[in-house]
Amino acid sequence: AGIEDAVTDILNSGKFDRIIVGGGDGTVASVAGLLAGTNVAMGILPMGTMNLMAKALGIDIGIEPALAELKTAERRSIDVARADGRIFLHHVSLGIQ
């Protein structure tokens, strides 16, 4: 099963109020799209190429420091938007970054 199936199973279980996602901006946005509008919080472990969302939130890019930050992280809401039916968190771009 893919990450979206796993997250959907977690949501349907009702057992968790937070989930930590390891990946890059695509994975983070995909999971955020599933969690948007729920009471489940998402933590980010930056494991992608650019990690723009993690950087925008001030999350350390190293795995060990990011894990340490997650231990004491406070829950906060962020704005999300949709473009062509998909959630985007940091930016929408066309062409070269």
PAKE-747127 format. One record per residue (C-alpha): z, y, x; residue number from 1. Coordinates in nm, 2 decimals. Example, Ala and Ser with C-alpha at 12.3 -4.5 7.8 and 13.67 -1.06 7.14 Angstrom:
<nodes>
<z=0.78; y=-0.45; x=1.23; i=1>;
<z=0.71; y=-0.11; x=1.37; i=2>;
</nodes>
This chain:
<nodes>
<z=0.00; y=0.00; x=0.00; i=1>;
<z=-0.07; y=0.36; x=0.12; i=2>;
<z=0.18; y=0.64; x=0.15; i=3>;
<z=0.10; y=0.77; x=-0.20; i=4>;
<z=0.18; y=0.43; x=-0.36; i=5>;
<z=0.50; y=0.41; x=-0.16; i=6>;
<z=0.61; y=0.76; x=-0.26; i=7>;
<z=0.52; y=0.69; x=-0.62; i=8>;
<z=0.74; y=0.38; x=-0.61; i=9>;
<z=1.02; y=0.58; x=-0.47; i=10>;
<z=0.99; y=0.84; x=-0.74; i=11>;
<z=0.97; y=0.58; x=-1.01; i=12>;
<z=1.29; y=0.41; x=-0.88; i=13>;
<z=1.49; y=0.72; x=-0.95; i=14>;
<z=1.72; y=0.62; x=-0.66; i=15>;
<z=1.65; y=0.90; x=-0.42; i=16>;
<z=1.68; y=1.28; x=-0.43; i=17>;
<z=1.51; y=1.33; x=-0.09; i=18>;
<z=1.23; y=1.18; x=0.12; i=19>;
<z=1.13; y=1.23; x=0.48; i=20>;
<z=0.76; y=1.23; x=0.55; i=21>;
<z=0.62; y=1.17; x=0.90; i=22>;
<z=0.27; y=1.29; x=0.95; i=23>;
<z=0.04; y=1.59; x=0.98; i=24>;
<z=-0.06; y=1.85; x=0.73; i=25>;
<z=-0.27; y=1.62; x=0.52; i=26>;
<z=0.00; y=1.36; x=0.48; i=27>;
<z=0.26; y=1.64; x=0.41; i=28>;
<z=0.04; y=1.80; x=0.15; i=29>;
<z=-0.04; y=1.47; x=-0.02; i=30>;
<z=0.33; y=1.38; x=-0.05; i=31>;
<z=0.41; y=1.74; x=-0.16; i=32>;
<z=0.16; y=1.70; x=-0.44; i=33>;
<z=0.34; y=1.40; x=-0.57; i=34>;
<z=0.68; y=1.56; x=-0.54; i=35>;
<z=0.59; y=1.91; x=-0.68; i=36>;
<z=0.77; y=1.97; x=-1.00; i=37>;
<z=1.03; y=1.69; x=-0.94; i=38>;
<z=1.39; y=1.73; x=-0.81; i=39>;
<z=1.31; y=1.52; x=-0.50; i=40>;
<z=1.33; y=1.72; x=-0.18; i=41>;
<z=1.09; y=1.65; x=0.11; i=42>;
<z=1.18; y=1.67; x=0.48; i=43>;
<z=0.90; y=1.69; x=0.74; i=44>;
<z=0.88; y=1.50; x=1.07; i=45>;
<z=0.58; y=1.67; x=1.24; i=46>;
<z=0.36; y=1.38; x=1.37; i=47>;
<z=0.02; y=1.52; x=1.32; i=48>;
<z=-0.24; y=1.72; x=1.52; i=49>;
<z=-0.17; y=2.07; x=1.41; i=50>;
<z=0.15; y=2.05; x=1.21; i=51>;
<z=0.09; y=2.40; x=1.06; i=52>;
<z=0.33; y=2.35; x=0.77; i=53>;
<z=0.61; y=2.23; x=1.00; i=54>;
<z=0.55; y=2.53; x=1.22; i=55>;
<z=0.55; y=2.77; x=0.93; i=56>;
<z=0.89; y=2.64; x=0.82; i=57>;
<z=1.02; y=2.67; x=1.18; i=58>;
<z=1.07; y=2.29; x=1.23; i=59>;
<z=1.08; y=2.18; x=1.59; i=60>;
<z=0.76; y=1.99; x=1.68; i=61>;
<z=0.95; y=1.73; x=1.89; i=62>;
<z=1.05; y=1.42; x=1.69; i=63>;
<z=1.41; y=1.40; x=1.82; i=64>;
<z=1.49; y=1.77; x=1.76; i=65>;
<z=1.32; y=1.76; x=1.42; i=66>;
<z=1.54; y=1.46; x=1.32; i=67>;
<z=1.85; y=1.65; x=1.44; i=68>;
<z=1.74; y=1.95; x=1.23; i=69>;
<z=1.69; y=1.73; x=0.92; i=70>;
<z=2.06; y=1.62; x=0.95; i=71>;
<z=2.18; y=1.97; x=0.87; i=72>;
<z=1.88; y=2.11; x=0.68; i=73>;
<z=1.94; y=2.30; x=0.36; i=74>;
<z=1.74; y=2.24; x=0.06; i=75>;
<z=1.50; y=2.52; x=-0.03; i=76>;
<z=1.21; y=2.58; x=-0.26; i=77>;
<z=0.87; y=2.68; x=-0.14; i=78>;
<z=0.56; y=2.81; x=-0.32; i=79>;
<z=0.27; y=2.57; x=-0.36; i=80>;
<z=-0.08; y=2.63; x=-0.50; i=81>;
<z=-0.38; y=2.43; x=-0.60; i=82>;
<z=-0.73; y=2.45; x=-0.48; i=83>;
<z=-0.99; y=2.23; x=-0.65; i=84>;
<z=-0.70; y=2.03; x=-0.80; i=85>;
<z=-0.52; y=1.96; x=-0.47; i=86>;
<z=-0.19; y=2.10; x=-0.36; i=87>;
<z=-0.20; y=2.32; x=-0.06; i=88>;
<z=0.10; y=2.45; x=0.12; i=89>;
<z=0.01; y=2.66; x=0.42; i=90>;
<z=-0.35; y=2.77; x=0.39; i=91>;
<z=-0.69; y=2.69; x=0.26; i=92>;
<z=-0.98; y=2.72; x=0.50; i=93>;
<z=-1.35; y=2.67; x=0.52; i=94>;
<z=-1.53; y=2.61; x=0.84; i=95>;
<z=-1.38; y=2.64; x=1.19; i=96>;
<z=-1.00; y=2.68; x=1.22; i=97>;
</nodes>
